Amino acid sequence: MHFRNRRTIADVAVLYPQRTVAFYSRPESKRPRYRCGPIDYLQGLYYALLEGRFFFDLVHEGNLDAANLKKYRVLLLPFCLTCVSERSSA
């Protein structure tokens, strides 16, 4: 039997903010290593959803349109700075 992605059964979407992760992961960002970064927030949310036994999908920030988001009841934004400001000004 083969598993095929016909449609998602998740009603929760978690945004993967690639540009925010790339910005704060740069060596020149001078972020101290003891402070939380965007990956830490994303991993914390990931493990909380897993422990709560929620079905969820990771959604790339490039896929934030009505057609892709209409199948979800909620969109969680873990430490997303760049995509929210651009979407709100559009």
N, CA, C and O atoms as a GROMACS GRO file, in nm:
protein
  360
    1MET      N    1   0.085  -0.118   0.000
    1MET     CA    2   0.000   0.000   0.000
    1MET      C    3   0.089   0.124   0.000
    1MET      O    4   0.189   0.130   0.072
    2HIS      N    5   0.053   0.220  -0.080
    2HIS     CA    6   0.128   0.345  -0.090
    2HIS      C    7   0.048   0.457  -0.027
    2HIS      O    8  -0.074   0.467  -0.041
    3PHE      N    9   0.121   0.541   0.044
    3PHE     CA   10   0.057   0.659   0.101
    3PHE      C   11   0.069   0.773   0.001
    3PHE      O   12   0.176   0.800  -0.053
    4ARG      N   13  -0.042   0.837  -0.024
    4ARG     CA   14  -0.044   0.948  -0.118
    4ARG      C   15  -0.105   1.069  -0.050
    4ARG      O   16  -0.202   1.058   0.026
    5ASN      N   17  -0.049   1.183  -0.079
    5ASN     CA   18  -0.099   1.308  -0.021
    5ASN      C   19  -0.214   1.360  -0.106
    5ASN      O   20  -0.196   1.447  -0.191
    6ARG      N   21  -0.330   1.307  -0.081
    6ARG     CA   22  -0.448   1.353  -0.154
    6ARG      C   23  -0.499   1.484  -0.097
    6ARG      O   24  -0.523   1.580  -0.170
    7ARG      N   25  -0.515   1.487   0.034
    7ARG     CA   26  -0.554   1.610   0.103
    7ARG      C   27  -0.511   1.597   0.247
    7ARG      O   28  -0.492   1.487   0.298
    8THR      N   29  -0.497   1.708   0.313
    8THR     CA   30  -0.453   1.707   0.451
    8THR      C   31  -0.569   1.679   0.546
    8THR      O   32  -0.684   1.713   0.517
    9ILE      N   33  -0.539   1.617   0.657
    9ILE     CA   34  -0.640   1.597   0.761
    9ILE      C   35  -0.619   1.695   0.876
    9ILE      O   36  -0.696   1.696   0.972
   10ALA      N   37  -0.515   1.775   0.866
   10ALA     CA   38  -0.484   1.872   0.972
   10ALA      C   39  -0.572   1.995   0.960
   10ALA      O   40  -0.605   2.038   0.850
   11ASP      N   41  -0.610   2.050   1.075
   11ASP     CA   42  -0.684   2.177   1.074
   11ASP      C   43  -0.602   2.289   1.138
   11ASP      O   44  -0.652   2.399   1.158
   12VAL      N   45  -0.476   2.259   1.170
   12VAL     CA   46  -0.384   2.358   1.226
   12VAL      C   47  -0.267   2.371   1.130
   12VAL      O   48  -0.211   2.272   1.085
   13ALA      N   49  -0.230   2.494   1.101
   13ALA     CA   50  -0.114   2.522   1.017
   13ALA      C   51  -0.012   2.599   1.100
   13ALA      O   52  -0.047   2.690   1.175
   14VAL      N   53   0.114   2.562   1.086
   14VAL     CA   54   0.224   2.632   1.152
   14VAL      C   55   0.309   2.694   1.043
   14VAL      O   56   0.356   2.624   0.953
   15LEU      N   57   0.328   2.823   1.052
   15LEU     CA   58   0.406   2.894   0.951
   15LEU      C   59   0.554   2.867   0.971
   15LEU      O   60   0.606   2.877   1.082
   16TYR      N   61   0.623   2.833   0.862
   16TYR     CA   62   0.769   2.824   0.865
   16TYR      C   63   0.824   2.954   0.807
   16TYR      O   64   0.820   2.973   0.685
   17PRO      N   65   0.874   3.044   0.892
   17PRO     CA   66   0.922   3.176   0.844
   17PRO      C   67   1.067   3.170   0.798
   17PRO      O   68   1.158   3.203   0.873
   18GLN      N   69   1.088   3.128   0.676
   18GLN     CA   70   1.223   3.104   0.624
   18GLN      C   71   1.308   3.230   0.623
   18GLN      O   72   1.426   3.225   0.659
   19ARG      N   73   1.253   3.343   0.583
   19ARG     CA   74   1.333   3.466   0.579
   19ARG      C   75   1.370   3.515   0.718
   19ARG      O   76   1.480   3.568   0.738
   20THR      N   77   1.281   3.498   0.815
   20THR     CA   78   1.313   3.536   0.952
   20THR      C   79   1.423   3.446   1.007
   20THR      O   80   1.516   3.495   1.072
   21VAL      N   81   1.414   3.317   0.981
   21VAL     CA   82   1.518   3.224   1.026
   21VAL      C   83   1.652   3.259   0.961
   21VAL      O   84   1.755   3.261   1.029
   22ALA      N   85   1.651   3.286   0.832
   22ALA     CA   86   1.775   3.320   0.761
   22ALA      C   87   1.834   3.451   0.814
   22ALA      O   88   1.956   3.462   0.828
   23PHE      N   89   1.749   3.549   0.844
   23PHE     CA   90   1.797   3.678   0.892
   23PHE      C   91   1.863   3.665   1.029
   23PHE      O   92   1.972   3.718   1.050
   24TYR      N   93   1.799   3.595   1.120
   24TYR     CA   94   1.852   3.583   1.255
   24TYR      C   95   1.960   3.476   1.268
   24TYR      O   96   2.024   3.466   1.373
   25SER      N   97   1.982   3.397   1.166
   25SER     CA   98   2.087   3.295   1.170
   25SER      C   99   2.217   3.344   1.107
   25SER      O  100   2.316   3.271   1.107
   26ARG      N  101   2.217   3.464   1.054
   26ARG     CA  102   2.339   3.519   0.992
   26ARG      C  103   2.446   3.540   1.098
   26ARG      O  104   2.414   3.576   1.212
   27PRO      N  105   2.572   3.517   1.064
   27PRO     CA  106   2.680   3.542   1.162
   27PRO      C  107   2.689   3.689   1.201
   27PRO      O  108   2.726   3.720   1.314
   28GLU      N  109   2.657   3.780   1.110
   28GLU     CA  110   2.668   3.923   1.141
   28GLU      C  111   2.551   3.976   1.223
   28GLU      O  112   2.550   4.094   1.258
   29SER      N  113   2.452   3.892   1.256
   29SER     CA  114   2.340   3.940   1.338
   29SER      C  115   2.382   3.962   1.482
   29SER      O  116   2.312   4.030   1.556
   30LYS      N  117   2.494   3.905   1.524
   30LYS     CA  118   2.552   3.926   1.659
   30LYS      C  119   2.456   3.886   1.770
   30LYS      O  120   2.460   3.942   1.880
   31ARG      N  121   2.369   3.789   1.742
   31ARG     CA  122   2.276   3.741   1.844
   31ARG      C  123   2.352   3.653   1.941
   31ARG      O  124   2.418   3.558   1.899
   32PRO      N  125   2.344   3.681   2.072
   32PRO     CA  126   2.413   3.593   2.168
   32PRO      C  127   2.356   3.452   2.161
   32PRO      O  128   2.237   3.434   2.139
   33ARG      N  129   2.441   3.352   2.182
   33ARG     CA  130   2.400   3.213   2.168
   33ARG      C  131   2.302   3.170   2.277
   33ARG      O  132   2.229   3.073   2.257
   34TYR      N  133   2.298   3.240   2.391
   34TYR     CA  134   2.209   3.199   2.499
   34TYR      C  135   2.066   3.250   2.477
   34TYR      O  136   1.975   3.206   2.547
   35ARG      N  137   2.045   3.338   2.385
   35ARG     CA  138   1.911   3.391   2.360
   35ARG      C  139   1.838   3.305   2.261
   35ARG      O  140   1.899   3.244   2.173
   36CYS      N  141   1.708   3.299   2.274
   36CYS     CA  142   1.625   3.218   2.184
   36CYS      C  143   1.618   3.282   2.046
   36CYS      O  144   1.607   3.403   2.032
   37GLY      N  145   1.624   3.198   1.947
   37GLY     CA  146   1.610   3.243   1.809
   37GLY      C  147   1.483   3.187   1.750
   37GLY      O  148   1.407   3.118   1.819
   38PRO      N  149   1.458   3.216   1.624
   38PRO     CA  150   1.334   3.169   1.561
   38PRO      C  151   1.322   3.017   1.554
   38PRO      O  152   1.212   2.964   1.560
   39ILE      N  153   1.434   2.947   1.541
   39ILE     CA  154   1.427   2.801   1.537
   39ILE      C  155   1.383   2.746   1.673
   39ILE      O  156   1.309   2.648   1.679
   40ASP      N  157   1.428   2.808   1.781
   40ASP     CA  158   1.387   2.764   1.914
   40ASP      C  159   1.237   2.778   1.934
   40ASP      O  160   1.173   2.690   1.991
   41TYR      N  161   1.181   2.889   1.888
   41TYR     CA  162   1.036   2.909   1.898
   41TYR      C  163   0.961   2.807   1.814
   41TYR      O  164   0.860   2.752   1.858
   42LEU      N  165   1.010   2.782   1.694
   42LEU     CA  166   0.946   2.686   1.605
   42LEU      C  167   0.952   2.544   1.663
   42LEU      O  168   0.854   2.471   1.658
   43GLN      N  169   1.067   2.506   1.717
   43GLN     CA  170   1.079   2.373   1.777
   43GLN      C  171   0.992   2.359   1.901
   43GLN      O  172   0.934   2.253   1.924
   44GLY      N  173   0.983   2.463   1.982
   44GLY     CA  174   0.897   2.458   2.099
   44GLY      C  175   0.751   2.439   2.062
   44GLY      O  176   0.681   2.359   2.124
   45LEU      N  177   0.706   2.511   1.962
   45LEU     CA  178   0.568   2.496   1.916
   45LEU      C  179   0.546   2.359   1.854
   45LEU      O  180   0.441   2.297   1.873
   46TYR      N  181   0.644   2.311   1.780
   46TYR     CA  182   0.637   2.178   1.718
   46TYR      C  183   0.618   2.070   1.824
   46TYR      O  184   0.530   1.985   1.812
   47TYR      N  185   0.701   2.073   1.929
   47TYR     CA  186   0.691   1.970   2.033
   47TYR      C  187   0.564   1.984   2.116
   47TYR      O  188   0.509   1.884   2.160
   48ALA      N  189   0.517   2.105   2.137
   48ALA     CA  190   0.391   2.124   2.209
   48ALA      C  191   0.274   2.065   2.132
   48ALA      O  192   0.186   2.002   2.190
   49LEU      N  193   0.272   2.086   2.001
   49LEU     CA  194   0.166   2.028   1.918
   49LEU      C  195   0.175   1.876   1.912
   49LEU      O  196   0.073   1.807   1.912
   50LEU      N  197   0.298   1.824   1.906
   50LEU     CA  198   0.315   1.678   1.906
   50LEU      C  199   0.267   1.617   2.038
   50LEU      O  200   0.195   1.517   2.037
   51GLU      N  201   0.305   1.677   2.150
   51GLU     CA  202   0.264   1.624   2.279
   51GLU      C  203   0.114   1.636   2.299
   51GLU      O  204   0.054   1.552   2.367
   52GLY      N  205   0.052   1.738   2.242
   52GLY     CA  206  -0.092   1.753   2.249
   52GLY      C  207  -0.167   1.667   2.149
   52GLY      O  208  -0.290   1.664   2.148
   53ARG      N  209  -0.093   1.596   2.066
   53ARG     CA  210  -0.148   1.506   1.964
   53ARG      C  211  -0.240   1.578   1.865
   53ARG      O  212  -0.346   1.528   1.827
   54PHE      N  213  -0.196   1.697   1.824
   54PHE     CA  214  -0.267   1.773   1.722
   54PHE      C  215  -0.213   1.736   1.584
   54PHE      O  216  -0.093   1.714   1.568
   55PHE      N  217  -0.301   1.729   1.487
   55PHE     CA  218  -0.259   1.715   1.349
   55PHE      C  219  -0.229   1.855   1.297
   55PHE      O  220  -0.312   1.945   1.309
   56PHE      N  221  -0.112   1.873   1.239
   56PHE     CA  222  -0.076   2.005   1.188
   56PHE      C  223   0.013   1.991   1.066
   56PHE      O  224   0.077   1.888   1.045
   57ASP      N  225   0.015   2.096   0.988
   57ASP     CA  226   0.102   2.104   0.870
   57ASP      C  227   0.193   2.224   0.886
   57ASP      O  228   0.154   2.326   0.941
   58LEU      N  229   0.316   2.211   0.837
   58LEU     CA  230   0.405   2.325   0.827
   58LEU      C  231   0.380   2.391   0.692
   58LEU      O  232   0.382   2.325   0.588
   59VAL      N  233   0.356   2.520   0.694
   59VAL     CA  234   0.326   2.596   0.573
   59VAL      C  235   0.437   2.697   0.551
   59VAL      O  236   0.469   2.776   0.640
   60HIS      N  237   0.495   2.694   0.433
   60HIS     CA  238   0.602   2.788   0.400
   60HIS      C  239   0.544   2.928   0.383
   60HIS      O  240   0.430   2.944   0.340
   61GLU      N  241   0.622   3.028   0.416
   61GLU     CA  242   0.574   3.166   0.408
   61GLU      C  243   0.539   3.207   0.265
   61GLU      O  244   0.465   3.303   0.246
   62GLY      N  245   0.591   3.138   0.166
   62GLY     CA  246   0.556   3.167   0.027
   62GLY      C  247   0.419   3.114  -0.012
   62GLY      O  248   0.369   3.147  -0.119
   63ASN      N  249   0.358   3.033   0.072
   63ASN     CA  250   0.227   2.974   0.043
   63ASN      C  251   0.115   3.034   0.126
   63ASN      O  252   0.019   2.966   0.159
   64LEU      N  253   0.127   3.160   0.160
   64LEU     CA  254   0.024   3.225   0.242
   64LEU      C  255  -0.080   3.294   0.155
   64LEU      O  256  -0.091   3.417   0.155
   65ASP      N  257  -0.155   3.217   0.083
   65ASP     CA  258  -0.265   3.274   0.007
   65ASP      C  259  -0.394   3.207   0.050
   65ASP      O  260  -0.392   3.105   0.119
   66ALA      N  261  -0.505   3.264   0.010
   66ALA     CA  262  -0.636   3.215   0.055
   66ALA      C  263  -0.661   3.072   0.012
   66ALA      O  264  -0.724   2.996   0.086
   67ALA      N  265  -0.615   3.033  -0.105
   67ALA     CA  266  -0.639   2.898  -0.154
   67ALA      C  267  -0.569   2.793  -0.067
   67ALA      O  268  -0.625   2.686  -0.043
   68ASN      N  269  -0.449   2.823  -0.019
   68ASN     CA  270  -0.376   2.728   0.064
   68ASN      C  271  -0.421   2.731   0.210
   68ASN      O  272  -0.411   2.629   0.278
   69LEU      N  273  -0.469   2.843   0.257
   69LEU     CA  274  -0.503   2.854   0.399
   69LEU      C  275  -0.650   2.824   0.430
   69LEU      O  276  -0.686   2.814   0.547
   70LYS      N  277  -0.734   2.810   0.329
   70LYS     CA  278  -0.877   2.791   0.356
   70LYS      C  279  -0.908   2.657   0.420
   70LYS      O  280  -1.014   2.640   0.480
   71LYS      N  281  -0.818   2.561   0.409
   71LYS     CA  282  -0.844   2.429   0.467
   71LYS      C  283  -0.808   2.421   0.616
   71LYS      O  284  -0.833   2.318   0.679
   72TYR      N  285  -0.750   2.526   0.672
   72TYR     CA  286  -0.710   2.526   0.813
   72TYR      C  287  -0.802   2.615   0.896
   72TYR      O  288  -0.855   2.715   0.848
   73ARG      N  289  -0.819   2.577   1.021
   73ARG     CA  290  -0.899   2.657   1.114
   73ARG      C  291  -0.815   2.763   1.181
   73ARG      O  292  -0.866   2.868   1.221
   74VAL      N  293  -0.684   2.737   1.195
   74VAL     CA  294  -0.596   2.831   1.265
   74VAL      C  295  -0.458   2.827   1.200
   74VAL      O  296  -0.412   2.723   1.153
   75LEU      N  297  -0.393   2.943   1.198
   75LEU     CA  298  -0.256   2.956   1.150
   75LEU      C  299  -0.171   3.008   1.265
   75LEU      O  300  -0.196   3.117   1.315
   76LEU      N  301  -0.072   2.931   1.308
   76LEU     CA  302   0.016   2.970   1.418
   76LEU      C  303   0.143   3.032   1.361
   76LEU      O  304   0.203   2.978   1.268
   77LEU      N  305   0.183   3.147   1.417
   77LEU     CA  306   0.298   3.223   1.368
   77LEU      C  307   0.407   3.226   1.475
   77LEU      O  308   0.404   3.314   1.561
   78PRO      N  309   0.502   3.135   1.473
   78PRO     CA  310   0.609   3.137   1.573
   78PRO      C  311   0.723   3.230   1.532
   78PRO      O  312   0.801   3.198   1.443
   79PHE      N  313   0.732   3.346   1.596
   79PHE     CA  314   0.843   3.439   1.576
   79PHE      C  315   0.861   3.474   1.429
   79PHE      O  316   0.970   3.457   1.374
   80CYS      N  317   0.757   3.521   1.367
   80CYS     CA  318   0.762   3.557   1.225
   80CYS      C  319   0.756   3.708   1.214
   80CYS      O  320   0.651   3.768   1.239
   81LEU      N  321   0.866   3.770   1.178
   81LEU     CA  322   0.870   3.915   1.172
   81LEU      C  323   0.862   3.968   1.030
   81LEU      O  324   0.786   4.062   1.004
   82THR      N  325   0.937   3.911   0.938
   82THR     CA  326   0.944   3.968   0.804
   82THR      C  327   0.818   3.946   0.722
   82THR      O  328   0.774   4.037   0.651
   83CYS      N  329   0.758   3.829   0.730
   83CYS     CA  330   0.643   3.800   0.645
   83CYS      C  331   0.517   3.871   0.694
   83CYS      O  332   0.432   3.907   0.612
   84VAL      N  333   0.502   3.891   0.824
   84VAL     CA  334   0.383   3.958   0.875
   84VAL      C  335   0.383   4.104   0.836
   84VAL      O  336   0.278   4.156   0.797
   85SER      N  337   0.495   4.172   0.846
   85SER     CA  338   0.499   4.313   0.812
   85SER      C  339   0.476   4.334   0.662
   85SER      O  340   0.411   4.432   0.623
   86GLU      N  341   0.527   4.245   0.578
   86GLU     CA  342   0.505   4.259   0.433
   86GLU      C  343   0.362   4.229   0.397
   86GLU      O  344   0.305   4.297   0.312
   87ARG      N  345   0.300   4.128   0.459
   87ARG     CA  346   0.162   4.093   0.427
   87ARG      C  347   0.064   4.199   0.477
   87ARG      O  348  -0.038   4.224   0.413
   88SER      N  349   0.094   4.260   0.590
   88SER     CA  350   0.003   4.360   0.644
   88SER      C  351   0.006   4.490   0.565
   88SER      O  352  -0.092   4.564   0.563
   89SER      N  353   0.118   4.519   0.499
   89SER     CA  354   0.126   4.640   0.419
   89SER      C  355   0.072   4.621   0.278
   89SER      O  356   0.050   4.718   0.206
   90ALA      N  357   0.051   4.497   0.237
   90ALA     CA  358   0.003   4.470   0.102
   90ALA      C  359  -0.148   4.487   0.090
   90ALA      O  360  -0.203   4.468  -0.018
   0.00000   0.00000   0.00000
